């Protein structure tokens, strides 16, 4: 069972209301996505911590319903 890009975006936006989220389905199969997430919530956090925050926002879907997510996080300019 695949996960819709809109569901990924919704979960991330619930955790980071200020986030700008761009999701791309890399393989067209609903299983392999890339996500660019820009949020002020990442201030003062390492890249690893930022990614952990996003994975946490996905509420356990990573590695299950969501097979692969190439993640890029950043602070707003």
C-alpha positions as CSV (number, residue, x, y, z in Angstrom):
1,X,0.0,0.0,0.0
2,X,1.4,3.3,-1.1
3,X,1.2,6.7,0.6
4,X,-0.1,9.8,-1.3
5,X,2.1,12.8,-1.6
6,X,-0.7,14.9,-0.1
7,X,-0.7,12.8,3.0
8,X,3.1,13.3,3.4
9,X,2.7,17.0,3.0
10,X,-0.3,17.1,5.5
11,X,1.6,15.3,8.2
12,X,4.7,17.5,7.8
13,X,2.5,20.7,7.8
14,X,0.7,19.5,11.0
15,X,4.1,19.3,12.7
16,X,5.6,22.5,11.1
17,X,2.7,24.9,10.3
18,X,5.2,27.4,8.8
19,X,6.8,24.9,6.6
20,X,7.1,25.2,2.8
21,X,6.9,21.6,1.6
22,X,7.6,20.3,-1.9
23,X,7.0,16.6,-2.6
24,X,8.0,14.8,-5.7
25,X,7.1,11.2,-6.6
26,X,10.4,9.9,-7.9
27,X,9.3,6.7,-9.5
28,X,5.6,7.3,-10.1
29,X,4.7,4.4,-7.8
30,X,3.7,6.3,-4.6
31,X,6.5,4.6,-2.8
32,X,9.6,6.7,-3.6
33,X,9.5,10.4,-2.9
34,X,11.7,13.3,-2.4
35,X,10.7,16.1,0.0
36,X,12.1,19.6,0.5
37,X,11.0,21.1,3.8
38,X,11.8,24.6,4.8
39,X,10.9,25.7,8.3
40,X,12.1,28.0,11.0
41,X,11.7,25.1,13.4
42,X,15.0,23.8,12.1
43,X,16.9,26.8,13.6
44,X,19.9,25.6,15.7
45,X,19.4,22.0,14.8
46,X,21.9,19.8,13.0
47,X,21.0,18.3,9.7
48,X,20.5,14.9,11.4
49,X,18.2,16.5,14.0
50,X,16.2,18.2,11.3
51,X,15.7,14.9,9.4
52,X,14.7,13.2,12.6
53,X,12.1,15.9,13.2
54,X,10.6,15.3,9.8
55,X,10.6,11.5,10.2
56,X,8.9,12.0,13.6
57,X,6.2,14.1,11.9
58,X,5.5,11.2,9.6
59,X,4.2,9.3,12.7
60,X,5.8,5.9,12.0
61,X,4.9,5.7,8.3
62,X,8.5,5.8,7.2
63,X,9.8,2.3,6.4
64,X,6.2,1.0,6.3
65,X,3.6,2.6,4.1
66,X,6.2,5.1,2.9
67,X,9.1,3.0,1.5
68,X,11.7,5.7,0.6
69,X,12.0,9.4,1.2
70,X,15.0,11.5,0.0
71,X,14.9,14.4,2.4
72,X,16.3,18.0,2.1
73,X,15.7,20.4,5.0
74,X,16.5,24.1,5.3
75,X,15.8,27.3,7.1
76,X,13.9,30.1,5.4
77,X,16.1,32.8,3.8
